[in-house]
Amino acid sequence: MTNKRERVRQELLADSRLVEAVVEAVHEQVPAYTALDGSRFPEVRAIAAWATDRLLDRWVTDSAISDGDLRRFRGIAAARAADGRPLQAVLRAYRVAAAVLADEVAARAPQLSARDAFALAQLLLTAMDTISEEMTTAYAATSERLTGDRDRSLQLLLDDLIAGRHASLGALGARASRLGVQLPERYCLLVAEPADAGVLDRGSSDISLMASTALLAALGGGGARGTSLATTHGSRAVLLLPAASADAVPEVLRRHAWRGCVISGESLDRVAVAHRLAAGALDTAPPHAHHTDRALTDADAHVLALLAGHPVVSPDQIGRIVLGPLVEGARRHLLEALTAYIDTGSANAAARELHLHPQSVRYRLRRVRDITSRDPQDPWQRLTLDIARTIVLGGRGG
């Protein structure tokens, strides 16, 4: 060990900018990391800090990477195989990080001798070779294991989606392809649970695991190369389905005596948001919001999130999600009929206020129901319509 190397090591480790420089370089130079969502960067930063510390320690002590460090590198590679991040991108990230570390040490050259610099270069070359070999082996083994246990791997894929653990849409597609599935570009996410509260009280994840398989089969999911996935979350089933399956959901839930929430308005890289919305809706929806002939939808979920003080989108967007085309100028007369009906409490009173025949108001209310899939006469659905029209008309100033 040299005192000069130790001083440089302590100086670098005390400077938080070193890790930030590594993360920034990886983010800029490796496309798979550029596409990472913000929730993954604390992990990237933690790995960068650990790897930098270990490499500097090996340099100071003139020693090879330890077996314990190699075990951790293998574990990192296994995790990257599970979340679908390409191996070449991972290895490139380590090479970029090594280059940044070399530059930072070189910036402190006056403190070091030529032998110190040579020792660092030799360490980094040897370390990158060893790390690449170890991580390649671990990555391949994990990929093979995941592919071999296909059913479990498909469940893990959806688990990672609803937790937001995916590198990019490209990596997600590659992972799905390895498992022989094609994820739908337009999808619906169903979160469902037994309608009987007693079953919920007695239940466990085993209940939803069995039921999720049954629900998936009933909705036409699965197959050799399907586009549907199923998993469990607590005592709830979670299904990722093609968007066209949404119409069949209410009948299937009714037959299985379950209730659920279907989210269809989020993009594939926001499955975690869709899951949070659906789960939140089931947590907070009052009993009268559930019907045997319909599931909760995006509109219900967004209204419930707003009422709970955790909106995912702006109130104006929520108004548009609930009312749909009613916010367009050509259908302003339908929104006026809905407003009058909610304010007065009956079609006859609304007709008097609008100077229309009661049958005309009833016809317009039927059109509102057809367009929004919300019945103004249903207490819960009327509430969601009331909240939405208040938002929309308030924004218009009338």
N, C-alpha and C positions, 0 to 999 in steps of 0.2 A: 504494500500500500504506500502511496506517496502523499505527503501532506498537501502538495499542490492540487492533486486530483480531488482529495477530500474537500478542500476549500471550494473548488469549483462545483463539486456535487452539492454541497450545502447551499451555496449561492444560488444554484439553479433550482433546487427544490424549494427554496424559500420564495422564489419569484413565481407567483401564480400565472404570470404571462406566458411561461413556458408551456404549460398544459393548454392554455387558450390558443397559443400559436400552433400547437400540434392539431387540435380539434379544428381550427379554422382552415389549416392547410388540407386536412383530410376532407373536410366539407366542400372545399373548392375544387379539389383535384380528383376526387373519386365520385363518379356519377351516382352510384348506389347510395352513398352517404349524403350527397346533395339532396336526394329525394326523401331522406328520413324526416318524419314528423318530429316536432320539437320535443315530444315526450321521451324520445329515445336518446337525446343528447346527454342527459345526466349519466347514463350508462357508458356512452362513448367517452365522456370526460373522465369518469372513474377508471376505466380501463387504461386510458392514456396516462393518467397519473401513476397508476400502479406499474405499468410497463416501463415508464421512464425511470421511476425509482429503482426498479430491479436492474435495468441495464446500467445505470450509473453506478450502482453498488458493485456489479460484476466488474466494471471498468476500474473502480478504485481498488478492488481486492485482487485484480488480475486472475479472475476465476471464471469458469464456464457457468452457463445457466444451470441452476439446480434442478433436481428431479421435481421438487415441489412447484417450482415456477412452470416447468413443462406440463405438469398436471393441470395447472390453471389454464395454460394456453390451449390444451386439449379440450378443457371444459368450455372455453370461449368458442372454439371451433364447433363443438357439438351444438351449442346454443344457436350459432349462426346457421347451421344446417337446419335446425328445427324451425327457425323463423324465416328461412328462405333467402337469406342474404347470400349472394353469389360468393363462392370461395375466392375467386380471383380478385374480387373487389376487396375482400377482407385482407388478403395478403398484400395487395397494393397499398391499402391504408397503413399497414405496418411499415412498408418501405418508405412511404411519405413521412411517417412519424420519425423514422430513423434518420432521414435526411434533415428534418427540422432539428432534431437533437444534435446532430453533427454540426450544423450551422451555429447553434447556440453555444456549443463548446468552443468552436473556432473563434467566436466573437470574444472569447476570453483567452486568446492565444498568448498574450504576454505573460500569463501566469504559468504556462505549460511549456514543456520541452518537446522536441521532435519525437522522442520516444513515447511521451504521453499521447500525442496525436496519433501516432502509428498504432498504439495499443487500442485506442478507441475505434479506429477504422477496422482493425482486425476483429475486434469484438463484434462490431455491428455486422460485418460480413458473415462471420461464423454464426452469430445469433439468428440473422435472417434466414440462413440456410437451415439451421436446426428447427427454428420455429415453423418455417414453411413445411418441412417434412412432417413434423409432429401434428400440425393443424390439418394438413391434407389427409393424413391417415384417420384422424378423429372425425373430420367432416365426412369422409367417405363412409366410415362405419356407421355414423349416425344416420346418414341419408339412406343407407341400405336397410338399416333397422326400421326406419320410419316407413319406407316403401313396402317392406315385408309385412308389417302390421298395418295394412291399409285402413281398416275400419277405425282403429285407434288414431292413425295419422290424420284421417279426415276430421275426426272430432277435435284433434289438437289444432288443426287448421282453423276451424271456426272459433275455438277457444282463443286463439291468437288474434283473430279478426275482431272479436267483440271486446278484447282487452286493448286493442290498438297496437299490438305487437307485430308489425310488418314493416319491412324496409321501404318498399315502393310497390306500385301497381305491377311493374315489370317483374320484380322478384316474387310477388304474390302469384302472378300468372305462371311463372316458371315452377314454383312449388306445386301449384295445382296440377300443372301438366305432368310433373313427375308422378303424381298420385293418380293420374288418369281421369281427372275431372276438368270440366270447363266452367269456371264461375260465370254466372249471368251478369252481363253489363247492367241490365235493368232487373232489379231484384226486389223482393219484399222480405223483411225480417219479421218472423213471428216469435213472440215470447208468450208462452201459455202456461197455465197452471190449472189444477182441478178447481171446478166451480164450488165444490163442497168445502167449506171452511174446515170441517172436521177432518177431511182427508189431508188438508194442508197441515193441520196440527199434528196429525199422526205421521206425516210424510217424511221422506228423506230424498236424497238425490236418486236413489234406486227407483222411486216412483216415476220421476220425470225421465230417467234414462229409458225405462221400458216404454213409457208413453211417447217420448220423442220419436222412437223408432216406429211406433204404431202410427203416429200422426204423419210422419214422413211418408210411410207407405201409403196411407190413405190419400195423401195429396199428390201421389204419383212421383215421389222423389226416389233417389237411388238409381240403381242400374249400373251397367258396366262403365258407362261414361256419362254420369248424370250431371246435373247442374245444381243439385240440392245438397245441403249439409245439415247435420243435426248434432246437438250437444246438450248438455244440461248446465244449469247455473242454480245451485241450491235445489229447491224443490220445483224448479221451472224448466220446461223444455224450451230450447232455442233452435229455431229452424231458419236457414237461409234458403230461399226459394226463388224461382223465376217470378218476375212481376205478375205474369199471367195467372199464377196460382192463387193470387189474393182473393179472387172471386169465390174460390172453392173453400176458403178457410172457415167462414161462419158455419156452414153445414157440417164440416168435419169436426169442428169444436163442439157443436151441438150433439153429434152422435157420440162423442167421447166424454160428454159432460164436463168439458173444460171451458175456460174463458181465456181470452188472450188479447193482445194488441199487435197490430200489423203496421209496420213502418215501411213505406215504399218511396219516400221522397229524398232519400240520402244516396250519395254516390258510393261506389264500392269501397273507396278508401276511407269512408266515414261510417263503417258498420258499427264501430264502437259508439258513435253518437246515436245511431239508430237504436242500439241495444239500451243505452242509457235512457233514451226517451221512452221506449216501450216498458222497461222495468219500472221506471218512475211512474208511468201511467197506471200500471197494475198496483203499485204501492199506494197511490193516492186517490184513485177513482172511487167515488161513492158507490154504494151497492146499486143504486138506480141507474148508473151509467152503463151497467152490463145488461145485455139482452141476449136471449138464446138464439136470435136470428141475425146477430151481427157481432163483429169484433170491434174493439176500440181501434182507431186509426190514427194517422199522423195528426189530424185535426184535434182529436181528443187529447192526444199526448202533448201537443204544443200548448193547448189551453191549460191543461193540468200543470205543466211546467211553469207557465206564466203565473198561475194562481199560487204555486208553491214558492215563487220568487226565484226560480232557476230557469229562465227562458233560454233556449238554445239559439233562437233567432230574435230579431226585433219584433216588437208588438205589431208594427205595420205588416210584416211578413206573416205573422200569425193570422191577422185578419184576412189576408189573401188566401192563406192555406185553407181556412175554414170556408170562406165564401166562394172561392174560385171565380168563375166568370161573372158572378153577381157584381163584382167591383167595376166591371166594364160599363162604359156609358150606355151602350145599347140595351143593357139589362137594368138600368137604373130604376125602372118602374117596378121590377120585382123586388129590389132592395127596399124601395119605398113601401111596398105592400107588407114586406116582412117587418119593417120598422113599425108601421102602424099597428100591425097585429100584436107585436110584442108589447107596445106601449099601451094599447087599449084592452088587450086580453081576449078579444073575440073577433071573428071575421065580420060580424054585423057592425060592431063598433068601428072597426077599421074601415069598412065600406063607407060609413057615414063621414068619417074624417077625410077620406080620399074622394068623396062624392062619386062613388062607384056602386054598382050592383053587388050585393054580397057574393053572388056566384062568380063575378069577375075576380074578387079578392081570393075566393077559394081556389080558383083556377091558378092564380098567380102563386099562391102558397104551394100548390102541387108542383108547379114548375120549380120553385125554390127547393123543394124536397128532391125532385129529379136531378137537378143540377148539382146540389151540394151533398146529396145522399144523407141529408139531415131533415128529420121531420119536425117542423115547428111546434107540433102538438105534443111531442115527447118532452118531458120536463128537462132531462139532461141535455138533449140535443138543442132544445130551445135556449138553454143557458149558453151553450157554446156559440150559437148563432147570435145571441144578444151581445156577448162579449166581443165577437168579431165585428158586428155592425157598429158597435160603440167605438171601437178602435178606428175603423175605416171612416165613418162619418165624422168622428172627432178630428181626424187628420185632414178632412176636407173643410172642416169648419162649419159643418151643418149636418 
